[in-house]
Amino acid sequence: MVEASGLSTNAYINECVFGRVRHRPAERKALGELLANAAQIKAALHQMNISGSAAHSIELERACEDLVLIRNGIMRLLGRRS
């Protein structure tokens, strides 16, 4: 069961005994990629905001705020502070 979990023996025991859910390596990688993608999108939106019209500025700022929420959620899932 330890091998099937993808966790180290110690991590598997901790998960079973204490209920601490650790992300498998593939999950951690996927969360890291999502975090990087969110950062790229935010940077692109920021660039659009600088070069765009004032009418779109509010919508772009809201989108950036939403991306911050997504980033914070991913960071929490990874067990890190945002």
C-alpha positions, -999 to +999 in steps of 0.1 A: +000+000+000+029+023+007+042+019-029+008+025-044+004+057-024+035+072-040+046+084-006+076+076+015+070+051+042+072+078+069+048+101+050+024+072+045+024+063+082+018+099+091-011+101+067-027+070+081-021+077+118-025+115+120-047+121+089-021+144+074-027+144+037+005+149+018+004+156-019+019+130-041+048+141-063+026+144-094+001+165-075+028+188-061+042+192-096+007+200-110+001+225-083+034+241-089+026+244-126-007+260-119+010+285-096+035+294-124+007+297-149-013+320-126+018+342-122+023+344-160-014+353-165-012+380-139+020+394-155+003+395-189-028+412-174-006+437-157+012+444-191-022+448-208-033+472-181-003+494-186-007+495-224-045+494-225-074+518-221-087+531-188-121+514-195-105+480-192-084+489-162-110+480-136-118+446-152-081+438-154-076+447-118-104+424-108-089+396-128-056+402-110-073+401-077-089+367-086-055+354-096-042+364-062-070+344-046-061+314-068-024+317-059-032+319-022-053+288-024-026+269-043+000+280-017-023+268+011-026+234-006+011+232-009+014+240+028+032+273+022+025+308+033+014+333+006 
